[in-house]
């Protein structure tokens, strides 16, 4: 194979043959879009320009491609995706970004999946209405679900809940157990003191079943989630 014998022609994916990216495609001057794909030769993914041994993107019908044709071996056909920048990314690029890189973009009827960096928002992974972001200003991390639930991690702070509504401080479980045990001990002291007088004995009687329920506080502790106190 001599690359000097290679010619690139625009085409369009007409059929995806297998899970390895083999396609049947139109090709200007060779195969028309109206041709029966079953009668067209298979075209393999281009092996010349992959960025890594594992890089792969599944083609879809309608994707624009470049078809590699070799005059010394017309049966050996390869393709690469044809990047029509304005048509495929017009919505994203119509902004005032000074620096932007789109690593992945897939669209369907429900929205789009996007992996992108830009100088305004930082690095983002978006899957329809859920996503992940590392901002540029402080490198804070933001994880959001389509229903509005968020997790935000910043300098010495973690927020769980919806944006602007996470206002309550989290409780350290072990400290809470100690406080509850102290409260139980206080009730037991009151009960003992009350039982020593006929005027307050009825209070001791009332406290007995209530204190009996204050047991096994450790059950509120999670087996998998931990918090740093400060």
C-alpha positions in Angstrom: 0.0 0.0 0.0 1.4 3.4 -1.0 -0.3 6.4 0.5 0.6 8.3 -2.7 -2.0 6.1 -4.4 -4.7 7.2 -1.9 -7.6 9.5 -2.8 -10.2 10.9 -0.3 -13.8 11.3 -1.4 -16.8 12.4 0.7 -19.5 10.0 1.5 -22.3 9.1 3.9 -22.9 6.0 6.0 -25.8 3.9 4.5 -25.5 0.9 6.8 -23.6 -0.2 9.9 -22.5 -3.8 9.2 -21.1 -4.9 12.6 -20.0 -3.8 16.1 -16.4 -3.2 15.0 -17.4 -0.1 12.9 -17.5 -1.7 9.4 -20.0 0.2 7.2 -21.5 0.4 3.8 -21.4 4.0 2.5 -22.0 6.2 -0.5 -18.9 7.7 -2.1 -18.8 10.5 -4.7 -18.1 9.0 -8.1 -18.3 5.4 -6.9 -21.4 4.6 -4.8 -24.6 6.6 -4.8 -26.9 7.1 -1.8 -29.6 5.4 -3.7 -27.6 2.2 -4.1 -28.6 -1.0 -2.3 -26.2 -1.2 0.7 -26.3 -5.0 0.4 -24.6 -4.8 -3.0 -21.8 -2.3 -1.8 -18.4 -3.4 -0.5 -17.6 -3.2 3.2 -15.5 -0.2 4.3 -13.3 -0.5 7.4 -12.4 2.2 10.0 -9.3 4.2 9.1 -6.3 2.6 10.9 -3.9 5.5 10.2 -4.9 8.3 12.5 -6.3 6.9 15.7 -5.1 8.8 18.8 -4.8 5.6 20.9 -5.0 1.8 20.4 -8.4 1.8 22.2 -10.1 4.8 20.6 -13.3 3.9 18.9 -16.7 5.6 18.0 -19.6 3.6 16.7 -20.8 5.0 13.3 -24.5 5.7 12.7 -26.5 5.8 9.5 -26.3 9.3 8.0 -22.9 10.1 9.5 -20.7 12.0 6.9 -17.4 10.3 6.2 -14.3 10.5 4.1 -13.7 7.3 2.1 -10.1 6.3 1.4 -9.6 4.8 -2.1 -6.4 3.2 -3.2 -5.8 3.0 -7.0 -3.3 0.1 -6.5 -5.9 -1.9 -4.5 -9.5 -0.8 -5.2 -10.9 -3.6 -2.9 -9.3 -2.1 0.2 -11.5 0.8 1.4 -11.3 2.7 4.7 -13.2 5.6 6.1 -12.8 8.4 8.7 -15.6 10.6 10.1 -16.0 13.9 8.3 -16.2 16.8 10.7 -18.6 19.4 9.5 -17.8 21.8 12.3 -20.5 24.5 11.8 -23.3 22.1 11.0 -22.6 19.6 13.9 -21.6 22.1 16.6 -23.3 25.4 15.6 -25.4 25.7 18.8 -22.3 25.3 21.1 -19.9 27.4 19.1 -22.2 30.4 18.8 -20.8 31.8 22.0 -18.0 34.2 23.1 -15.7 31.4 24.2 -12.0 32.2 23.8 -11.0 28.5 24.3 -13.3 25.5 23.7 -12.8 21.8 23.0 -15.6 19.3 22.3 -14.4 15.8 23.1 -17.7 14.0 22.5 -21.2 14.9 21.4 -24.2 12.7 20.7 -27.7 13.9 20.1 -31.1 12.3 20.0 -34.8 13.2 20.3 -34.5 13.6 24.1 -31.4 15.9 24.1 -27.7 15.4 23.9 -24.7 13.8 25.6 -21.7 16.0 25.7 -18.1 16.1 27.0 -16.7 19.6 26.7 -14.2 22.1 28.0 -14.5 25.8 27.6 -12.9 28.8 29.3 -16.2 30.0 30.8 -17.7 26.8 32.4 -14.6 24.6 32.7 -14.8 20.9 32.1 -18.3 19.4 31.8 -19.9 16.0 31.2 -23.5 16.2 30.4 -26.0 13.4 29.7 -29.3 15.1 28.7 -30.4 16.9 31.9 -27.9 15.3 34.3 -24.2 16.2 34.5 -20.9 16.8 36.1 -18.8 20.0 36.1 -15.4 21.2 37.3 -15.5 25.0 37.1 -12.6 27.2 36.1 -12.7 29.8 38.9 -12.1 27.6 41.9 -12.0 24.0 40.5 -15.1 23.3 42.5 -16.9 20.1 41.5 -20.7 20.0 40.8 -22.7 16.8 40.2 -26.4 17.4 39.2 -29.4 15.1 38.5 -32.2 16.0 36.1 -34.6 16.3 39.1 -32.6 19.2 40.6 -30.6 17.2 43.2 -27.0 18.3 43.4 -23.7 17.5 45.1 -21.1 20.4 45.2 -17.6 20.1 46.5 -15.6 23.2 47.2 -12.7 24.5 49.4 -13.5 22.9 52.8 -17.2 22.5 52.0 -19.5 19.9 50.6 -23.2 20.6 49.8 -25.9 17.9 49.3 -29.3 18.9 48.0 -30.7 21.3 45.5 -28.7 24.5 44.6 -29.4 27.3 47.1 -31.4 25.0 49.5 -28.6 23.2 51.2 -28.5 25.3 54.4 -28.5 22.8 57.3 -25.3 21.4 58.8 -24.7 17.6 58.7 -24.5 15.7 62.0 -21.6 13.5 63.0 -23.3 10.2 63.9 -20.8 9.2 66.7 -21.2 12.6 68.4 -25.0 12.3 68.2 -24.9 8.9 69.8 -22.9 10.3 72.7 -25.4 13.2 73.1 -28.4 10.8 73.1 -26.7 8.6 75.7 -26.2 11.7 77.9 -29.8 12.6 77.5 -30.8 9.0 78.5 -28.5 9.2 81.6 -30.1 12.6 82.5 -33.6 11.0 82.4 -32.4 8.1 84.5 -31.0 10.5 87.2 -34.4 12.4 87.2 -36.2 9.1 87.5 -34.1 8.0 90.5 -34.5 11.3 92.2 -38.3 11.4 91.6 -38.7 7.8 92.9 -37.3 8.9 96.3 -40.3 11.2 97.1 -44.0 10.2 97.3 -44.8 13.6 95.7 -42.8 12.9 92.5 -43.0 9.1 92.4 -45.6 9.3 89.7 -43.0 11.1 87.5 -40.6 8.2 88.0 -43.4 5.8 86.9 -44.1 7.8 83.8 -40.4 8.0 82.9 -39.7 4.2 83.1 -41.3 3.1 79.8 -40.0 6.2 78.0 -36.4 5.5 79.1 -36.8 1.9 78.1 -37.3 3.0 74.5 -34.0 4.9 74.5 -31.7 2.0 73.5 -29.4 0.9 70.8 -28.6 4.4 69.4 -25.8 2.9 67.4 -28.4 1.6 64.9 -28.5 5.1 63.4 -24.9 4.9 62.3 -24.2 4.1 58.6 -22.0 1.1 57.8 -20.7 2.7 54.6 -20.9 6.5 54.8 -18.4 8.6 56.9 -18.0 12.3 57.5 -15.0 14.4 58.4 -15.9 16.7 61.3 -13.7 19.7 60.4 
